[in-house]
Amino acid sequence: MSSQSLDLRSGFTDALITKAKAGNAFTLISVDSKKSSLVEQIEADYPAHFLELGVMEQCAAGVAAGLASCGHKVFIVGIASFVTMRAYEQIRTLVSHGNYDVKVVGLWSGLYYTFQGHTHVPHEDISIMRTLDNVSVYCPSSYLDMHNIVDRLFAERGFAYVRVENPFLSASMREHGREDPDLDRLQVLRRGHRVTILSTGRGLFAASDAADLLNDKGISCSILNAVRLWPFDKTTLLSALKTTDILVTVEEHGRVGGLASIVSEILVQHGIDNVRLLPFSGSSKYPSNLQYEGALDGFGLTGAGISSAVAQLIG
């Protein structure tokens, strides 16, 4: 099995090719990203479905809105920090307000590009995208999650943002997600009675490791995973909190506006004051020139870091 077959990018490309073979119409717009996003096969095999615009994220949003206004389903693929922030005004004014059938796919989100410097680390993308009208926000953690997301994007019309973090997957994570394709609901991966760990995207890796370590210490954990971050599934979360008193959130995003903020809003709205919230995330000031594993360790986004903090809180 090649490394590419264990990659969220190849999962996205494979899913689109499957749709193209089945006769589904769409246009994929690349903003100087066809190589880094592994979509070159779509250009080669289905050139009528592909459009390269170069380093023109703002223009891409306008072109996408124009195509969608004529009935096209459009995908924009590029580096997350650029397609969400550089083109934010155009996405907001043209795509979001018009609720056009445009899907923005932001690659290399989270902490993976920390070594590239501050410009390439979008610690605000969940926050700014979920404030827009008519948007659905997705964050896959597996190859099958990506296929399920693409199926959903073809099944419904409208505006969506897909957040793709570090795309490289271990063999054990490739098949994850098969058991629960309902993207409207949080995936309940493990049930416990003391701690609920809520993750999204690559945060699931650290969440699973932390739950294993805590269970070894006799601390029972539930694991919930949000493939669709927004609109958020309050029902499943509130049900889990009936039996746990510690809620841990794990995300490769800044503390403001992401998963921890979404959960805090729900706790306040429902008057839940008997649950202690322990958020694990990045910050608004990422250190430069760190490799991915070093960045994760620096922010405590590891199984060991999370389990240690939870055990200390309980103790």
C-alpha positions as CSV (number, residue, x, y, z in Angstrom):
1,M,0.0,0.0,0.0
2,S,1.5,3.3,-1.1
3,S,1.8,6.3,1.2
4,Q,-0.4,8.2,-1.2
5,S,-3.2,5.7,-0.6
6,L,-3.2,6.7,3.1
7,D,-3.6,10.4,2.3
8,L,-6.6,12.7,2.8
9,R,-5.7,14.4,-0.4
10,S,-5.8,11.2,-2.4
11,G,-9.1,10.4,-0.7
12,F,-10.5,13.7,-2.0
13,T,-9.2,13.1,-5.5
14,D,-10.4,9.5,-5.6
15,A,-13.8,10.5,-4.4
16,L,-14.1,13.2,-7.1
17,I,-12.9,10.8,-9.8
18,T,-15.5,8.3,-8.7
19,K,-18.2,11.0,-9.1
20,A,-16.8,12.0,-12.5
21,K,-16.9,8.3,-13.7
22,A,-20.5,8.1,-12.6
23,G,-21.4,11.2,-14.7
24,N,-21.6,13.8,-12.0
25,A,-20.9,17.3,-13.2
26,F,-18.6,19.6,-11.3
27,T,-15.7,22.1,-11.7
28,L,-12.6,21.9,-9.6
29,I,-10.7,25.2,-9.4
30,S,-7.1,25.0,-8.3
31,V,-5.2,28.1,-7.0
32,D,-1.7,27.1,-7.9
33,S,-2.3,23.9,-5.8
34,K,-2.8,21.0,-8.2
35,K,0.5,19.4,-7.3
36,S,0.4,19.9,-3.5
37,S,-3.2,18.9,-3.4
38,L,-2.7,15.7,-5.5
39,V,-5.5,16.6,-8.0
40,E,-3.3,16.4,-11.1
41,Q,-5.1,13.2,-12.1
42,I,-8.4,15.0,-12.4
43,E,-6.8,17.5,-14.8
44,A,-5.3,14.7,-16.8
45,D,-8.3,12.4,-17.0
46,Y,-11.2,14.9,-16.8
47,P,-9.8,18.2,-18.2
48,A,-13.4,19.6,-18.7
49,H,-13.8,19.4,-14.9
50,F,-10.6,21.2,-14.1
51,L,-9.6,24.9,-14.0
52,E,-6.2,26.3,-12.9
53,L,-6.3,29.9,-11.9
54,G,-2.9,30.3,-10.3
55,V,-2.3,32.4,-7.2
56,M,-5.7,34.1,-7.5
57,E,-7.8,33.1,-4.5
58,Q,-10.0,36.2,-4.6
59,C,-10.6,35.7,-8.3
60,A,-11.3,32.0,-7.7
61,A,-14.1,32.9,-5.3
62,G,-15.7,35.2,-7.9
63,V,-15.3,32.7,-10.7
64,A,-16.8,30.0,-8.5
65,A,-19.8,32.1,-7.6
66,G,-20.3,32.9,-11.3
67,L,-20.2,29.3,-12.3
68,A,-22.5,28.3,-9.5
69,S,-25.0,31.0,-10.4
70,C,-25.3,29.1,-13.7
71,G,-26.0,25.8,-12.0
72,H,-22.5,24.4,-11.7
73,K,-21.2,22.6,-8.6
74,V,-17.8,24.1,-7.9
75,F,-14.9,23.1,-5.7
76,I,-12.0,25.5,-4.8
77,V,-8.8,23.8,-3.6
78,G,-5.8,25.6,-2.1
79,I,-3.8,26.3,1.0
80,A,-6.2,26.9,3.9
81,S,-4.7,30.1,5.1
82,F,-5.0,31.7,1.7
83,V,-8.3,30.4,0.5
84,T,-10.1,31.4,3.7
85,M,-8.4,34.7,4.6
86,R,-7.0,36.1,1.4
87,A,-10.4,35.5,-0.3
88,Y,-12.6,36.0,2.7
89,E,-14.4,39.2,1.5
90,Q,-15.3,37.5,-1.9
91,I,-16.4,34.3,-0.2
92,R,-18.5,36.2,2.3
93,T,-20.1,38.6,-0.2
94,L,-20.5,36.4,-3.3
95,V,-20.6,32.8,-2.2
96,S,-22.0,32.8,1.4
97,H,-24.7,35.5,1.0
98,G,-25.8,33.9,-2.3
99,N,-25.6,30.4,-0.8
100,Y,-24.1,29.2,-4.0
101,D,-23.1,25.6,-4.5
102,V,-19.4,26.2,-3.9
103,K,-17.2,24.0,-1.7
104,V,-13.9,25.5,-0.4
105,V,-11.3,22.9,0.4
106,G,-8.5,24.3,2.6
107,L,-5.4,22.1,2.7
108,W,-2.6,22.0,5.2
109,S,-4.6,23.6,8.0
110,G,-3.8,23.0,11.6
111,L,-0.2,22.9,12.7
112,Y,1.4,20.9,9.9
113,Y,2.8,24.0,8.1
114,T,4.3,25.6,11.2
115,F,7.8,25.3,9.8
116,Q,6.7,27.6,6.9
117,G,6.0,30.5,9.3
118,H,3.0,32.4,10.5
119,T,1.5,33.1,7.1
120,H,0.9,29.4,6.4
121,V,-0.7,28.5,9.8
122,P,-4.5,29.2,9.7
123,H,-5.4,29.1,13.4
124,E,-8.6,31.1,12.7
125,D,-10.2,29.3,9.8
126,I,-12.9,27.4,11.8
127,S,-13.7,30.7,13.6
128,I,-14.1,32.9,10.6
129,M,-15.8,30.4,8.3
130,R,-18.5,29.3,10.8
131,T,-19.6,33.0,11.2
132,L,-20.7,33.0,7.6
133,D,-24.3,32.5,6.4
134,N,-25.4,29.1,5.0
135,V,-22.1,27.3,5.7
136,S,-21.3,23.8,6.7
137,V,-17.8,23.1,8.1
138,Y,-16.2,19.6,7.8
139,C,-12.9,18.3,9.2
140,P,-12.0,14.7,8.2
141,S,-9.7,12.5,10.2
142,S,-9.7,9.5,7.8
143,Y,-9.7,8.5,4.2
144,L,-13.3,7.2,4.6
145,D,-14.3,10.5,6.4
146,M,-13.2,12.3,3.2
147,H,-15.3,10.0,1.0
148,N,-18.3,10.5,3.2
149,I,-17.9,14.2,3.1
150,V,-17.6,14.3,-0.7
151,D,-20.7,12.2,-1.0
152,R,-22.5,14.7,1.2
153,L,-21.3,17.6,-0.8
154,F,-22.7,16.1,-4.0
155,A,-25.9,15.1,-2.3
156,E,-26.8,18.7,-1.2
157,R,-26.4,22.1,-2.8
158,G,-25.0,25.0,-0.9
159,F,-21.8,26.5,0.6
160,A,-19.3,24.4,2.5
161,Y,-15.8,24.5,3.9
162,V,-13.7,21.4,4.2
163,R,-10.7,21.8,6.5
164,V,-7.8,19.4,5.7
165,E,-5.1,19.2,8.3
166,N,-2.0,17.0,8.1
167,P,-3.1,14.7,5.3
168,F,-0.8,11.7,6.0
169,L,-2.6,8.8,7.7
170,S,-1.4,5.6,9.4
171,A,-2.9,2.3,8.2
172,S,-5.0,2.1,11.3
173,M,-6.7,5.4,10.6
174,R,-7.4,4.8,6.9
175,E,-10.6,2.7,7.6
176,H,-11.8,4.7,10.6
177,G,-15.2,6.2,10.0
178,R,-16.9,3.3,8.2
179,E,-19.1,2.5,11.1
180,D,-20.8,5.9,11.3
181,P,-21.3,7.8,8.0
182,D,-24.0,10.1,9.5
183,L,-22.2,13.4,9.3
184,D,-25.0,15.2,11.1
185,R,-24.0,13.5,14.3
186,L,-20.9,13.3,16.3
187,Q,-19.1,9.9,16.0
188,V,-19.3,8.1,19.3
189,L,-16.1,6.0,19.2
190,R,-16.0,5.0,22.8
191,R,-18.3,5.2,25.8
192,G,-17.1,6.0,29.3
193,H,-18.5,7.5,32.5
194,R,-15.9,10.0,33.8
195,V,-14.3,12.0,31.0
196,T,-15.6,12.9,27.6
197,I,-12.9,13.7,25.0
198,L,-14.3,15.7,22.0
199,S,-12.0,15.9,19.0
200,T,-12.0,17.0,15.4
201,G,-9.6,16.2,12.5
202,R,-6.2,15.1,13.5
203,G,-7.0,15.8,17.1
204,L,-8.7,12.3,17.1
205,F,-5.2,10.7,17.1
206,A,-4.2,12.4,20.4
207,A,-7.7,11.9,21.8
208,S,-7.5,8.1,21.2
209,D,-4.0,7.9,22.7
210,A,-5.1,9.9,25.8
211,A,-8.2,7.8,26.3
212,D,-6.0,4.6,26.3
213,L,-3.6,6.0,28.8
214,L,-6.4,7.3,31.1
215,N,-8.2,3.9,30.9
216,D,-5.0,2.2,32.0
217,K,-5.2,4.5,35.1
218,G,-8.8,3.4,35.8
219,I,-10.3,6.7,34.4
220,S,-13.1,5.8,32.1
221,C,-13.3,7.9,28.9
222,S,-15.8,8.6,26.1
223,I,-14.5,9.7,22.7
224,L,-16.6,11.9,20.4
225,N,-15.4,13.0,17.0
226,A,-16.8,15.9,15.0
227,V,-16.4,15.3,11.3
228,R,-19.0,18.0,10.7
229,L,-18.0,20.9,13.0
230,W,-20.7,23.3,12.0
231,P,-23.7,23.2,12.4
232,F,-22.7,21.4,15.5
233,D,-24.5,18.3,16.9
234,K,-25.6,19.5,20.4
235,T,-27.8,16.5,21.0
236,T,-25.1,13.9,21.2
237,L,-22.8,16.1,23.2
238,L,-25.4,16.9,25.8
239,S,-26.3,13.3,26.1
240,A,-22.7,12.4,26.8
241,L,-22.3,15.1,29.4
242,K,-25.1,13.6,31.5
243,T,-22.7,10.9,32.6
244,T,-19.4,12.7,32.7
245,D,-18.1,15.8,34.6
246,I,-14.9,16.6,32.7
247,L,-15.0,17.6,29.0
248,V,-11.8,17.7,27.0
249,T,-11.6,19.3,23.6
250,V,-8.7,18.5,21.2
251,E,-8.2,20.6,18.1
252,E,-5.4,22.0,15.9
253,H,-6.9,25.5,15.9
254,G,-6.6,28.6,18.0
255,R,-8.5,28.8,21.3
256,V,-10.9,31.4,20.0
257,G,-13.8,30.4,17.7
258,G,-13.0,26.8,17.2
259,L,-14.1,23.6,18.9
260,A,-13.5,24.8,22.5
261,S,-15.5,28.0,21.8
262,I,-18.4,26.1,20.2
263,V,-18.6,23.8,23.2
264,S,-18.4,26.8,25.6
265,E,-21.3,28.5,23.8
266,I,-23.4,25.3,24.2
267,L,-22.6,24.9,27.9
268,V,-23.7,28.5,28.5
269,Q,-26.8,28.3,26.4
270,H,-28.0,25.2,28.3
271,G,-26.9,26.4,31.7
272,I,-24.5,23.5,32.3
273,D,-22.3,24.5,35.2
274,N,-21.2,21.1,36.6
275,V,-18.8,20.2,33.8
276,R,-15.2,21.2,33.9
277,L,-13.9,22.1,30.4
278,L,-10.3,21.4,29.6
279,P,-9.3,22.7,26.1
280,F,-6.3,21.6,24.1
281,S,-5.5,23.7,21.1
282,G,-2.9,26.0,19.5
283,S,-2.9,29.7,20.1
284,S,-2.8,32.9,18.1
285,K,1.0,33.0,18.2
286,Y,2.5,29.9,16.8
287,P,6.3,29.4,17.1
288,S,8.0,29.5,13.8
289,N,10.4,26.9,12.3
290,L,9.0,24.0,14.3
291,Q,8.4,20.6,12.7
292,Y,4.9,19.2,13.1
293,E,5.6,16.8,15.9
294,G,7.4,19.6,17.8
295,A,4.4,21.9,17.4
296,L,2.0,19.2,18.7
297,D,4.2,18.6,21.7
298,G,4.6,22.3,22.4
299,F,0.9,22.8,22.7
300,G,0.3,19.5,24.6
301,L,-1.7,18.0,21.7
302,T,-0.4,14.5,22.4
303,G,-1.9,11.5,24.2
304,A,0.7,11.9,27.0
305,G,0.1,15.6,27.4
306,I,-3.7,15.3,27.5
307,S,-3.8,12.3,29.8
308,S,-1.4,13.9,32.2
309,A,-3.4,17.1,32.4
310,V,-6.7,15.2,32.9
311,A,-5.2,13.0,35.7
312,Q,-3.8,16.1,37.4
313,L,-7.2,17.8,37.3
314,I,-8.9,14.7,38.7
315,G,-6.2,14.3,41.4
